[in-house]
């Protein structure tokens, strides 16, 4: 028993170390590529130099302009992609487990449409909330819209002390459709702001700022810790709610806590990036194939993989048709759709 546990621990450790190295490599590539080309090794050293205490071990062998381009322009965008990739991936894992539905994604409760309505409202009304010199109107309104939508769906679906999954799903579809209609109304009256609203809805990181990262990162980290604490419960819930109850899992408590945490994590992600499709849907499936269905490894591996994929997709979006920048959501959808179809055809069914 102990030998098997040690083998599993060693295997999982190797997987996580490898995925962490891939993420660091992806970040270095993303910061190196651009109108001003910077060698990969130099970009990696500049990134590592920003880590506390690492600057003592990495001598400065680059120009100030190169460091400014990476630290002030490219790194905030890359780190935003990392935060959003982690958030959408872990939320996707949680929703697919609780709904026991391989088609569930982080936007299943209407978070995307609620956030879109909030962001559109901020743009059309040209709101400008600023704190400490940074303008937070769009992410703040998007967060309010997303979280309000979750509470609305939760209130509609709840029956007594229980939260039926089917009612929750149907309520999410209905509320999402309603807010999508409101977004269309807002776009009708957007005028010269129509392009900004449309580009935000497509998803991207052109508005990324360090201030947004400072706010979003702790929320996503706390959300990950809470969701990981339920990893064993997730494994049991996959057997069925009745069996999970018999095995001592407080299913209703788990559902309510996890749905709320996953929704808030998604709301934070959407507030800084707009609507990025397919990351939260595809990444959990990829990792189930590669590492198995155990959520103790599935959650962290999905977080790292989602971050790497979104960083690379954003790099493609920034550089594929220079000097123009495509919305990152377009790239994730263009890559996600064929891969999803490939998985469906290859396996015959999608695993959950």
HELIX and SHEET records of a PDB file:
HELIX    1   1 UNK A    2  UNK A   32  1                                  31    
HELIX    2   2 UNK A   40  UNK A   49  1                                  10    
HELIX    3   3 UNK A   54  UNK A   56  5                                   3    
HELIX    4   4 UNK A   64  UNK A   68  1                                   5    
HELIX    5   5 UNK A   69  UNK A   74  3                                   6    
HELIX    6   6 UNK A   75  UNK A   99  1                                  25    
HELIX    7   7 UNK A  111  UNK A  124  1                                  14    
HELIX    8   8 UNK A  137  UNK A  157  1                                  21    
HELIX    9   9 UNK A  165  UNK A  188  1                                  24    
HELIX   10  10 UNK A  191  UNK A  193  5                                   3    
HELIX   11  11 UNK A  194  UNK A  202  1                                   9    
HELIX   12  12 UNK A  210  UNK A  229  1                                  20    
HELIX   13  13 UNK A  231  UNK A  237  1                                   7    
HELIX   14  14 UNK A  241  UNK A  246  1                                   6    
HELIX   15  15 UNK A  251  UNK A  273  1                                  23    
HELIX   16  16 UNK A  279  UNK A  291  1                                  13    
HELIX   17  17 UNK A  295  UNK A  319  1                                  25    
HELIX   18  18 UNK A  328  UNK A  347  1                                  20    
SHEET    1   A 2 UNK A 130  UNK A 131  0                                        
SHEET    2   A 2 UNK A 134  UNK A 135 -1                                        
END                                                                             
